[in-house]
């Protein structure tokens, strides 16, 4: 069984950096010479790290994040080979034509790797399958995430996230082993501020007492998300709601089972509940009993075979009613995305399990339209 060495601890890494030799400086020099010379990419990098790794394999490396995303970053994503990581063996350039020297979501990272432990006189194809490359790859990923994490908050939010935020979201979806680290790098818009983005750590710090879920609402824009009937009562009660406005966002959150012990709650789905006093509970139960005939009529006659059930809503304050997805069904936003993708590919999603899940019809018992019924 292959043993993969864990990344160097921070204190060990600091010690090794102090002991870096002239050879490593030479590697850095070579990388400087090989940097792209276009005006946009010839600026100082946004962040960089150089280190020596020891253990199962010894190698030196310098990695950096460019100031802007390379052109065509997502063209042929996953199938296009990246030539940004250049491999040297014993100071001899071997190749920059590796398909998976870095995971595809880190396809913007550039750098040099130099190792004495890899075989020199073998074909590129043979070298690409070498077991030590997997060890190198794992360490490169960890060091890259450490480098990104150390970018100052202001620079990260204003620059890095605008250029490479989608890459981090894709990393959460694709890289299970580093998902927790990547989740801390995520940024989203939220109801807390009209323009600034927030991290999940910051959201958790601001959570209300006894709040045990991270609330989010997905839409095609912030305006659509924050004007949704699903967020009405949450905002009125002072809960912060994260707004997911990019197509990849909902996939990203679905890949995260939890963050800091808090589970995520899509407010467009079932499961939104609030703490209530005994008096409030009695009032709610009385209201449910009062509207039971109307709810039964909607389910069995008016909307028969179109909805799963009809219930009194706990989330609506202004809107008369809303269709709510089940925990295992698609939200309205996800359904819109999937239909658009199906249209482009010519696929029929009508028989898809998630698409076929009936929704719950929620009514607002305080709305005049509902009371008149």
N, C-alpha and C positions, 0 to 999 in steps of 0.2 A: 504494500500500500504506500502510495507516495505521501511523504510528509512535507507539508508546506509550512515554511517558517513564518511565524507571525511577524508583523511589521516591527521595526525597531522602536523601542520606547523613546519618548521625547528626550529624556536625559541622555540616553545612549547616542541618539542622533546628534545632540548638541556636542557631545564629546568628540564624535567622529568628525564633525564639521571643523572642529579646531585642529584636527590632525590631518586635514586634507593636504595632499601633496601637490608638488608642482605639476604632476601629471594631470590632476583634475583641472587645474587652471588652464592647461593646454586644451583639454576637452572643451572648456567653456569658450576659449578663443576660437576653436574650430567651429563651434555652433554660431558664434557671432558672424563668422565669415559666410556661413551658409544661410543666414536669415534672409527672407525675401527682401528685395530692395525696392519694392513699390513704395510710393510715398506713404500710403496708409499703414503699411505693415513694418516700415522701417523705424517707427517710433519705439520708445522704450516699452517693454512688455508691461502688461497690467500687473502681473505677478510672476515670480520665478522661484525656483528652489534647486539647489545643487547638493548632492549628498553621496556618500559611499555606503553601500549596503554589504553586510557580511553575513555569513552563515552557510546555508546549503549552496549558495552561489554568491560570489563576490562580484560586484560591479559598481561603476561610478556613473552618475547620471546628472544631467541638468535638464530641467523641464520648465517651460514657461507658457503663460496664457497671453495670447496676442491682445492688442488694444481693441481690436474689432473682429467680428466673426469673419472667417474666410469666405470668399464668394462661393455660392453654391453649396453651403454647408450641409443642406439636407437633400441635395440632388443624389438620387440613387443611394439613399441612406441604408447602410447595412450591407450593400453589395459593392460599393466603390471602395477600393483600397486607399488607405491613407499613407501619404509619404512624409508625414510630419515627424515621425520618430525614426531617427537614423541609428542603425546598429553598427557598432564597431567591435571587432574581436582583436584584442592585443594591439590596439591603435590602428588597425587596418579596417577601412570602411567595407562593410559586407553588403548591406542593402537598406533601402528605405521602402521596400515593396512588400511589407508584411500586411496580411489581411486583418490580423487580430493581435497586434502588438499592444494595442489599447482597445478597450471595449468601444463599440461604435458611438455611444453617447458622449465619449470624451474625444471625438474626432477633431476637435479644435486645438487640442494640446500639442505643442511642438517640443522637440528636444532631442537629446543625444544619449545613447546608452553605450558604455564601453565595458566589456568583460573579458577577463583572461581565462575564464572557466569554460567557455563554449568552444567547440571544435572549429578549427580554421579552414581546413581543406575538405569541406563537404558542400554539397549543393544547397542552394537556398531552400529548396523543398524539404530536404532532410533536416536542415537546421530549424525550419519552422515547426517541425514536429518534436523537437527536442524537449524533454521534460523540464529542463531548467528554465526554458522560456516562460513556462506557466508560473514558475516562482517569481521570475523577473516581472511579469505582467502584474501579478498580485501586488507586489511591492510598489510598482509604478502607480497603480490605481490609488493605493492608500496614501502615498506621498502627494499625489495630485490633489486628492480631496483635502489633505492637511493644508496644502498651499492655498487652495480656494477658500478654505475656512478662515484663513488668516488675513484675507483681504478686508480692509477697514469697512465698517458698516456702510458709511456714506458712499464710498467708492463702489462697494458691492451692489447696493441698491440702485444707484444712479447709472452705473456703467456695466458691471459684469452681468447683472440680471437682465438688462435690456438686450445684451448681445447673446448670452448663453443660457438664459433661463429655461428655454425649451429643452436644452440638453439635460439639465438637472432633472426635469420632470420625467424625461424618457429614462434617465438612470434609475429613478425610483421604480418605474415599471419593469425595467429589464434586469437590474442588478440586485438580486435578492440578498446577497451576502453583505452589501454595503448600503442597504435600504435605510437603516437607521441613521447613518452618517449623512446620507443624501437628504433625508427628510428635514434635517436641521438647516439645510441650505435653501429650502423652498421659500418663496415669497409670493404673497397674494394680496389683492385688494381686499378691503374689508369695510364694514360699516363704522369702524373706529375712526377712520380718517377719510376725507373725500379724495385725497390725492396720493398720500404716502402708502407704500406697500408694507406689509407686516410679515414677520416670521411666525412659525407655529409656536416657537418658544415664547414670543411676545404675547401671542394670543392666550396661551395657557396662563401666563402671569396675570392677565387682566380678567380671567374668568370669574364669574360671580360665585359667591359662596354656595356650596352644594351643587354647583353645575358640574356634571360628570361627562358631558359630551361636547365635541367641537362642532358647531353648527356651520353648514355651508349651503349655499344656493348657487346653482349653475344656470347660466344664461348666455345668450349671444353677445351681450354687452353688460356693463355695470348698471346702466339705466334700467335694462330689462330685469336684471336680478333684484335690484333694490326696490323695484316697484311691484314685484310679485306678491300676490296675496299670501303666499306661504310664509313670508317674513314679517307680516304685519304685527302679530302679537309678540313675536320675539323682540323686535325693535322697540315696541311700546313698553315691554317689560325690562328693557335695558340690556338685552343679550347681544353680544357681538356676533355678527354673521360674516363669514368669509365668502367673497364673491368669486366664482370660477367663471372666467370669461373666454378662455381659449379652449378649442376642441379637445386638446390633450389633458386638460385639467381634471376632468371627472375620472378619466382612466387612471390618472396619477393618484388621486385620493382613494380610489377603489383598491389600488395596490397596497395601500397602507392600512393594515388592520387597526392600528392605533398609534397615538403619539403621546409619549410621556404618561402612559397609563390611561389616556382619555380616548375613547372611541369616537369615530366621526359619525355625524348624523346629517344625512341629506334631508333638508327641511321640506323637500318636495315629495318625500316618501313617508310612509307610516312610521310611527315610533316617536314622534315629537310629543313629549309629556312634560308637565310642569309640576313642581311641588305644590300641593294644595292643602289647606287647612280642612278640618273636619266639616266646618260650615260650608266651605266652598265645594267640597266633595258632595255633600247632601244637596246643594243647589244644582250641581251638574247632573246628578242622578235624577232629580225631579224634572229637569229640563229634558233629559233623554226620554223619560217616561211620557212627558207631555207631547213630544214630537214623534213618538213611536209609530202612530198610525200613518203619518206622512212619510216616514222613512220606509215603512213596509210597502206603501203604495209605490214609492219611487223604485224600489228594488224589484217588486213583483209585477208591476204593471208599466209605469211610465218609462222606465229604463231597463226593462227586463232583458236579460241576456247581454246587456251592454256594460254593466258594472258588477263588481264582486259583491259590494254591499253599500248601504247608505248609512252614514253616522252623523251625529252632532259633532261639529268641529271644536277643537280647543285652540286652534291656531288663527282662525279668521276673526278680524275685528271690523273691517270695512267692507270687504267683498261678501256677496250673498252665498257663494258656493265655490267649490274647487274640486278638481279631479286629482286624487293623490295616488301615486304609484305604490305598489307593495314593496316590501324590503327586497324582494328578489326580481322585481320588474324593472323596466327602464323608466327613468325619469323623463319628463317631457323634453328636456334638453338632450339627453342621450338618444331618445327616439328620433329627434330631428337630425342629429349627427349621423345615426345609423341609416336613416332613410336617404340622406344625401349621398353617403358612401355607396349604398345599394344602387342608387340611380346612376352613379358614375360607372359602376362595374356591371350593371345590368342584372344584378342578383335580385331574387325575390325574398324578402325577409318576413313575409306575412305568416309563414309557418315557424318562424324562430320562436323558441320557448319564451324568451324574455319579451318579445314583441306581442305574444299572445296572452300575456298576463293581464287580466281585467283590473281596472283601477277602482279605488274606493271613492264614492261621491260624498263629500263633506258639505254640510250646510251650516250657515251661520244663524243660529236661532234668534239673534238680536236684530237681524236685518229686516226692514219693513217688507221686502219682497217675499221673504220666507214666512214671516208671520202672517201675511195675507193669505198664504196657501193653506 
